[in-house]
Amino acid sequence: MESILLLAHTEADGSLAKPALEALAAAKSLGGELHIGLVGAAIQRGADQVANAGAARILAVSGEAFTQPRYATDAAAAEALCRASGAALVMAPATSRWSRALPGVAFRLGGRVDSHATAIAVENSVPVLTRWFYRQRMEARMTRSQRPWMILLDAGCVAPWSGPAGAAAVESIALPAPETRTSVVGTRAPETGEQTIRPDAKLLFVAGAGWTKKQADGAVHAADAEKLILDFLRASKASLGGSKSLVDLSGEGEAVLRFMTHLNQIGQTGATPRHPKGLSTCCHGEEPHAVGWRFIGQRRAINLDPNCGWARGKADVLYVADAFEVMRHINALLV
Ligand SMILES: Cc1cc2nc3c(=O)[nH]c(=O)nc-3n(C[C@H](O)[C@H](O)[C@H](O)COP(=O)(O)OP(=O)(O)OC[C@H]3O[C@@H](n4cnc5c(N)ncnc54)[C@H](O)[C@@H]3O)c2cc1C
């Protein structure tokens, strides 16, 4: 088997996050000579974390310039690591940093890059990649003859590598800070007030526009809805998704579910998260929404309408009930 370089950037505390360890497990499974290339302000902690992963070499580009996500510095670091390693295959987690930087690095090296990989295996001594196209509607199995072949592995597809930490010997690659026009002055996140998107949660809780509609008493109960949903999220640690109708309403500044942003949207033009279970509430379950549930293991929905989309084969269980009442009851059970 050909040699493979695992590229990873360290977190703020110098450690390696789960997506990096998932990509490491995928890289190891190929059986070729493994190199690990680390990028970050401080990399020793991350290197020690994978000291016993069986890498023939651990290379690193480190320094203050490589702390922040930024195309110029990330691409320069990745390029230097690829050249120093000389590996034919390069595996990296599909973080926003690598997804942005690696296509340019592949071009500089005369190689190729593929994103949205979900698996890699060896067949007839050749690496075969499984990846998605067209927003995860089509799956392809493919090989490439060009090298280096860079692969961005989607998170949550492979069990992360785990093993005891050790004292790693790191080969430091000297790289002067590249010229850059971008300086990072801070981070601005959507003002959601609290963290509601939790990719590792066991449950995806989806809120639909029904939460903002007139209820049986002829009135809208937005404040009630907000409290019921937030109480449930805090108690269950579920991840929050929304239908397009609901996130659009919130984006328009309506006084509804202020913590909901477009980042929460699930569906054809939203996200396709992976969780073992999902619970949809006050959401109709139309096809453009339900396609975002492709990787949800068990699907349940609460809707007043027995003829809603979920009833038509899209959910495993449909509770025909008032979600306000059901969630109030569930929250009482959770305290
Ligand atoms: C090109 C295209 C792309 C799209 N992409 C997406 C996408 O990515 N994601 C997405 O979500 N949509 C998408 N849509 C829109 C999608 O078709 C639907 O319009 C949207 O999902 C509807 O949202 P909803 O079910 O929350 O709202 P509604 O259709 O208004 O449904 C509200 C539901 O709440 C129920 N309800 C009301 N009160 C209660 C209660 N007290 N208890 C229980 N149930 C109650 C009602 O019975 C109703 O079924 C797309 C559409 C197009 C054309």
The ligand as an SDF file (V2000), in Angstrom:
LIG
                    3D

 53 58  0  0  0  0  0  0  0  0999 V2000
  -36.3840   24.2460   -3.2720 C   0  0  0  0  0  0  0  0  0  0  0  0
  -36.8970   24.1030   -1.8590 C   0  0  0  0  0  0  0  0  0  0  0  0
  -36.0060   23.8050   -0.8640 C   0  0  0  0  0  0  0  0  0  0  0  0
  -36.4520   23.6650    0.4650 C   0  0  0  0  0  0  0  0  0  0  0  0
  -35.5510   23.3380    1.4280 N   0  0  0  0  0  0  0  0  0  0  0  0
  -36.0090   23.1230    2.6810 C   0  0  0  0  0  0  0  0  0  0  0  0
  -35.1190   22.7330    3.7250 C   0  0  0  0  0  0  0  0  0  0  0  0
  -33.8960   22.6020    3.5450 O   0  0  0  0  0  0  0  0  0  0  0  0
  -35.6150   22.5110    4.9560 N   0  0  0  0  0  0  0  0  0  0  0  0
  -36.9680   22.6850    5.2360 C   0  0  0  0  0  0  0  0  0  0  0  0
  -37.3640   22.4820    6.3880 O   0  0  0  0  0  0  0  0  0  0  0  0
  -37.8150   23.0530    4.2710 N   0  0  0  0  0  0  0  0  0  0  0  0
  -37.3730   23.2920    3.0100 C   0  0  0  0  0  0  0  0  0  0  0  0
  -38.2540   23.7070    2.0710 N   0  0  0  0  0  0  0  0  0  0  0  0
  -39.6230   24.1000    2.4940 C   0  0  0  0  0  0  0  0  0  0  0  0
  -40.5230   22.9170    2.7730 C   0  0  0  0  0  0  0  0  0  0  0  0
  -41.1000   22.4750    1.5710 O   0  0  0  0  0  0  0  0  0  0  0  0
  -41.6480   23.3370    3.7550 C   0  0  0  0  0  0  0  0  0  0  0  0
  -42.2470   24.5110    3.2860 O   0  0  0  0  0  0  0  0  0  0  0  0
  -41.1710   23.5730    5.1830 C   0  0  0  0  0  0  0  0  0  0  0  0
  -40.3780   22.4980    5.6230 O   0  0  0  0  0  0  0  0  0  0  0  0
  -42.4110   23.7110    6.0620 C   0  0  0  0  0  0  0  0  0  0  0  0
  -42.0320   23.9550    7.3810 O   0  0  0  0  0  0  0  0  0  0  0  0
  -42.9310   23.4660    8.5910 P   0  0  0  0  0  0  0  0  0  0  0  0
  -43.2970   22.0440    8.4140 O   0  0  0  0  0  0  0  0  0  0  0  0
  -42.2240   23.8380    9.8480 O   0  0  0  0  0  0  0  0  0  0  0  0
  -44.1990   24.4450    8.5000 O   0  0  0  0  0  0  0  0  0  0  0  0
  -45.7120   24.1770    8.1220 P   0  0  0  0  0  0  0  0  0  0  0  0
  -45.8300   23.5710    6.7590 O   0  0  0  0  0  0  0  0  0  0  0  0
  -46.4090   25.4670    8.3760 O   0  0  0  0  0  0  0  0  0  0  0  0
  -46.1930   23.0670    9.1450 O   0  0  0  0  0  0  0  0  0  0  0  0
  -46.4730   23.3270   10.4780 C   0  0  0  0  0  0  0  0  0  0  0  0
  -46.9710   22.0440   11.0960 C   0  0  0  0  0  0  0  0  0  0  0  0
  -47.1530   22.2350   12.4870 O   0  0  0  0  0  0  0  0  0  0  0  0
  -48.2550   21.4630   12.9040 C   0  0  0  0  0  0  0  0  0  0  0  0
  -48.7120   21.9920   14.1910 N   0  0  0  0  0  0  0  0  0  0  0  0
  -49.2240   23.2360   14.4680 C   0  0  0  0  0  0  0  0  0  0  0  0
  -49.4950   23.3410   15.7730 N   0  0  0  0  0  0  0  0  0  0  0  0
  -49.1590   22.1710   16.3490 C   0  0  0  0  0  0  0  0  0  0  0  0
  -49.2090   21.6600   17.6690 C   0  0  0  0  0  0  0  0  0  0  0  0
  -49.6440   22.3890   18.6850 N   0  0  0  0  0  0  0  0  0  0  0  0
  -48.7650   20.4050   17.8940 N   0  0  0  0  0  0  0  0  0  0  0  0
  -48.3100   19.6260   16.8930 C   0  0  0  0  0  0  0  0  0  0  0  0
  -48.2390   20.0600   15.6080 N   0  0  0  0  0  0  0  0  0  0  0  0
  -48.6660   21.3060   15.3500 C   0  0  0  0  0  0  0  0  0  0  0  0
  -49.2510   21.6140   11.7620 C   0  0  0  0  0  0  0  0  0  0  0  0
  -50.1810   20.5200   11.7830 O   0  0  0  0  0  0  0  0  0  0  0  0
  -48.3260   21.5920   10.5390 C   0  0  0  0  0  0  0  0  0  0  0  0
  -48.1950   20.2750   10.0390 O   0  0  0  0  0  0  0  0  0  0  0  0
  -37.8210   23.8450    0.7480 C   0  0  0  0  0  0  0  0  0  0  0  0
  -38.7200   24.1380   -0.2750 C   0  0  0  0  0  0  0  0  0  0  0  0
  -38.2700   24.2860   -1.5640 C   0  0  0  0  0  0  0  0  0  0  0  0
  -39.2570   24.6020   -2.6380 C   0  0  0  0  0  0  0  0  0  0  0  0
  1  2  1  0
  2  3  1  0
  2 52  2  0
  3  4  2  0
  4  5  1  0
  4 50  1  0
  5  6  2  0
  6  7  1  0
  6 13  1  0
  7  8  2  0
  7  9  1  0
  9 10  1  0
 10 11  2  0
 10 12  1  0
 12 13  2  0
 13 14  1  0
 14 15  1  0
 14 50  1  0
 15 16  1  0
 16 17  1  0
 16 18  1  0
 18 19  1  0
 18 20  1  0
 20 21  1  0
 20 22  1  0
 22 23  1  0
 23 24  1  0
 24 25  2  0
 24 26  1  0
 24 27  1  0
 27 28  1  0
 28 29  2  0
 28 30  1  0
 28 31  1  0
 31 32  1  0
 32 33  1  0
 33 34  1  0
 33 48  1  0
 34 35  1  0
 35 36  1  0
 35 46  1  0
 36 37  1  0
 36 45  1  0
 37 38  2  0
 38 39  1  0
 39 40  1  0
 39 45  2  0
 40 41  1  0
 40 42  2  0
 42 43  1  0
 43 44  2  0
 44 45  1  0
 46 47  1  0
 46 48  1  0
 48 49  1  0
 50 51  2  0
 51 52  1  0
 52 53  1  0
M  END
$$$$
